[in-house]
Amino acid sequence: MVPAFPPKYDYRLRSATPADIPALNDMISLSVRTLHKPFYSDDIIDSAMKYVYGADTQLISDETYFLIEAFPSQSSDLESAMVAAGGWSFRSTLYGGDQFSDRDPAPLNPEIDAAKLRAMFVHPSFTRQGLANLMLAKCEGEAKKKGFKRLEFGATYAGIPFYEKAGYVRLKEVGEGGEGRCDKVMKDGRRLELAKMGKSFE
């Protein structure tokens, strides 16, 4: 549980490691169950946590997944806390943690393929602090370094306004759920509605 921080604290962005997975899963669960609640029913969220969302060890192994930690700057008595996470991928999988069934580890070709923005989450107590923008800039920069010219991903309805402000648009291609969608029908038959979004760096 995140402690009650004093008014000022410092942030550190770093690569995620396997040791972070338990805390990462806790933060993802809290983020999804809080920030997605206005957009999805409790049943959909429960299913998504079971079948879709969670730590992705492939991203961690590829060193393309990052965390932001908060450190209290006015007290040495409080510990740091994980407050945001996100990453990108040079593999075909569009979204989903280790428990997600439709995973494709095939590497992408930066000359013709779009890199994937993956698993962006912010602790609900730390929204509107610029952390998502910081994480997005990190992922875009890393993808560009590897030669990718585009990023694509499946956005939850909770995230669409943020990504639109960052210059991403809904793609017009037809996917599961219709044009501009990449819904996931989960193993229990429930549908997680997602918008397929993208951005070109050129």
C-alpha positions as CSV (number, residue, x, y, z in Angstrom):
1,M,0.0,0.0,0.0
2,V,1.3,3.5,-0.9
3,P,2.1,5.6,2.1
4,A,0.7,9.1,2.6
5,F,3.5,11.1,1.1
6,P,4.5,14.6,2.1
7,P,3.6,17.4,-0.4
8,K,6.9,16.9,-2.3
9,Y,8.5,13.7,-3.6
10,D,11.0,12.7,-6.2
11,Y,10.5,10.3,-9.1
12,R,12.9,7.8,-10.6
13,L,12.3,5.9,-13.9
14,R,14.1,2.6,-14.3
15,S,13.9,-0.7,-16.1
16,A,11.6,-3.4,-14.5
17,T,13.2,-6.6,-13.1
18,P,11.7,-10.0,-12.3
19,A,11.8,-9.0,-8.6
20,D,9.3,-6.2,-9.3
21,I,6.6,-8.6,-10.5
22,P,4.6,-9.0,-7.2
23,A,4.4,-5.2,-6.6
24,L,3.8,-4.6,-10.3
25,N,0.8,-6.9,-10.3
26,D,-0.6,-5.3,-7.2
27,M,-0.3,-1.8,-8.8
28,I,-1.8,-3.0,-12.1
29,S,-4.8,-4.4,-10.2
30,L,-5.4,-1.2,-8.2
31,S,-5.0,0.9,-11.3
32,V,-7.4,-1.1,-13.4
33,R,-10.0,-1.6,-10.7
34,T,-10.0,2.1,-9.9
35,L,-9.4,4.0,-13.1
36,H,-11.4,1.7,-15.4
37,K,-14.5,1.6,-13.2
38,P,-16.3,4.5,-15.0
39,F,-15.8,2.7,-18.4
40,Y,-16.3,-1.0,-17.8
41,S,-18.5,-3.1,-15.6
42,D,-17.1,-5.0,-12.5
43,D,-17.6,-8.3,-14.4
44,I,-15.6,-7.1,-17.3
45,I,-12.8,-5.8,-15.1
46,D,-12.7,-9.1,-13.1
47,S,-12.4,-11.1,-16.3
48,A,-9.8,-8.7,-17.7
49,M,-7.7,-9.1,-14.6
50,K,-7.9,-12.9,-14.8
51,Y,-7.4,-13.3,-18.6
52,V,-5.6,-10.2,-19.9
53,Y,-3.9,-7.8,-17.5
54,G,-0.8,-8.5,-15.5
55,A,3.0,-8.5,-15.6
56,D,4.5,-9.5,-18.9
57,T,7.8,-11.3,-18.3
58,Q,8.7,-11.2,-22.0
59,L,8.8,-7.4,-21.9
60,I,10.9,-7.5,-18.7
61,S,13.3,-10.0,-20.3
62,D,13.5,-7.8,-23.4
63,E,14.4,-4.8,-21.2
64,T,11.6,-2.8,-22.8
65,Y,9.4,-2.4,-19.6
66,F,9.9,0.5,-17.2
67,L,8.7,1.6,-13.8
68,I,8.4,5.0,-12.1
69,E,9.1,5.0,-8.3
70,A,8.2,7.9,-6.0
71,F,10.6,8.8,-3.2
72,P,9.5,11.2,-0.4
73,S,11.9,14.2,-0.4
74,Q,11.0,15.6,3.0
75,S,11.4,12.5,5.2
76,S,13.8,9.5,5.4
77,D,11.2,7.5,7.3
78,L,9.0,6.7,4.3
79,E,9.8,4.1,1.7
80,S,9.6,4.4,-2.1
81,A,6.6,3.2,-3.9
82,M,5.9,2.0,-7.5
83,V,3.5,4.6,-9.0
84,A,3.6,4.0,-12.8
85,A,4.6,1.4,-15.3
86,G,4.7,1.0,-19.0
87,G,6.7,-0.3,-21.9
88,W,7.0,-1.0,-25.6
89,S,7.6,-4.1,-27.6
90,F,9.3,-5.1,-30.8
91,R,7.2,-8.3,-30.8
92,S,3.8,-8.9,-32.4
93,T,1.7,-9.2,-29.2
94,L,-0.6,-6.2,-29.0
95,Y,-1.6,-6.4,-25.4
96,G,-1.8,-8.7,-22.3
97,G,0.3,-10.2,-19.5
98,D,1.6,-13.7,-19.1
99,Q,-1.8,-15.1,-18.6
100,F,-3.1,-13.7,-21.9
101,S,-3.7,-16.6,-24.3
102,D,-3.2,-14.9,-27.7
103,R,0.5,-14.0,-27.4
104,D,2.8,-13.9,-30.4
105,P,6.6,-13.4,-29.7
106,A,7.5,-13.0,-33.3
107,P,9.9,-10.1,-33.8
108,L,8.6,-7.1,-35.8
109,N,10.4,-5.5,-38.8
110,P,10.9,-1.8,-38.0
111,E,11.0,-1.0,-41.8
112,I,7.4,-2.2,-42.3
113,D,5.8,-2.9,-38.9
114,A,4.7,-0.7,-36.0
115,A,6.2,-1.2,-32.6
116,K,3.7,-1.9,-29.8
117,L,3.0,0.3,-26.9
118,R,2.3,-2.0,-23.9
119,A,0.9,-2.1,-20.5
120,M,0.7,1.5,-19.4
121,F,-0.6,1.9,-15.8
122,V,-0.6,4.7,-13.2
123,H,-1.4,4.3,-9.5
124,P,-4.7,6.1,-9.0
125,S,-3.3,8.3,-6.2
126,F,-0.7,9.6,-8.7
127,T,-2.7,10.6,-11.7
128,R,-2.4,14.0,-13.3
129,Q,1.2,14.3,-12.1
130,G,2.7,14.0,-15.6
131,L,3.8,10.4,-15.0
132,A,2.0,8.9,-18.0
133,N,3.5,11.5,-20.3
134,L,7.0,10.8,-18.9
135,M,6.5,7.0,-19.5
136,L,5.1,7.6,-23.0
137,A,8.0,9.8,-24.0
138,K,10.4,7.1,-22.7
139,C,8.7,4.3,-24.7
140,E,8.5,6.4,-27.9
141,G,12.2,7.4,-27.6
142,E,13.3,3.8,-27.1
143,A,11.2,2.6,-30.1
144,K,12.7,5.3,-32.3
145,K,16.2,4.2,-31.3
146,K,15.5,0.8,-32.6
147,G,14.4,2.2,-35.9
148,F,10.6,2.0,-35.6
149,K,8.6,4.7,-37.3
150,R,5.2,4.0,-35.8
151,L,3.6,2.8,-32.5
152,E,0.3,1.0,-32.3
153,F,-1.6,-0.5,-29.3
154,G,-5.0,-1.4,-28.0
155,A,-6.3,1.4,-25.8
156,T,-8.8,1.0,-23.0
157,Y,-11.6,3.5,-23.1
158,A,-10.1,5.1,-19.9
159,G,-6.9,5.9,-21.8
160,I,-8.3,7.2,-25.1
161,P,-8.4,11.0,-24.2
162,F,-4.8,10.9,-22.9
163,Y,-3.5,9.3,-26.0
164,E,-5.4,11.6,-28.3
165,K,-3.8,14.6,-26.5
166,A,-0.4,12.9,-27.2
167,G,-1.1,12.8,-30.9
168,Y,-2.4,9.3,-31.3
169,V,-5.4,8.5,-33.5
170,R,-7.9,5.7,-33.8
171,L,-6.9,3.5,-36.7
172,K,-9.6,2.9,-39.3
173,E,-8.7,-0.8,-40.0
174,V,-11.3,-3.3,-39.1
175,G,-10.6,-5.6,-36.2
176,E,-12.4,-7.6,-33.6
177,G,-15.4,-5.4,-32.7
178,G,-15.5,-3.4,-35.9
179,E,-13.6,-0.5,-37.5
180,G,-10.9,1.0,-35.2
181,R,-11.4,-1.7,-32.6
182,C,-9.3,-4.6,-31.3
183,D,-11.7,-6.0,-28.7
184,K,-10.7,-9.1,-26.8
185,V,-13.3,-11.8,-26.2
186,M,-12.1,-13.5,-23.1
187,K,-12.3,-17.1,-22.1
188,D,-15.5,-16.7,-20.2
189,G,-17.2,-15.0,-23.2
190,R,-17.1,-11.5,-21.9
191,R,-15.8,-8.8,-24.2
192,L,-13.1,-6.2,-23.3
193,E,-13.7,-3.3,-25.7
194,L,-10.5,-1.7,-26.9
195,A,-9.7,1.0,-29.4
196,K,-6.8,0.4,-31.8
197,M,-4.7,3.5,-31.9
198,G,-1.5,4.5,-33.5
199,K,1.0,7.3,-34.2
200,S,3.6,7.9,-36.8
201,F,7.0,9.5,-35.9
202,E,7.6,10.8,-39.4
